[in-house]
Amino acid sequence: MYIINADDFGISPENNSAILKAAQFGILKSTSVMVNTPFVDYEIVNELFKIIFRRFGGEGSSFEFHNLMNPML
């Protein structure tokens, strides 16, 4: 079994699109989200959560949140 993680949702529109497509194709099990970049669309993040949790039921799936302004948050 493979667990595929996609890093840095929110770092660029192109990266966001690739991560969302991977989730829609069912190959993505986890991702990290850069929460305070200009490229984060929280409606898409919500959809991304729904897709991954619907497919995996939350078992083994994970999300990391990164605050670029204050890495300790």
ABEGO torsion letter per residue (X at the ends): XBBBBBBGBGABAAAAAAAAAAAAAGABABBBBBAABAABBAAAAAAAAAAAAAAAGGBGBBBBBBBAABAAX
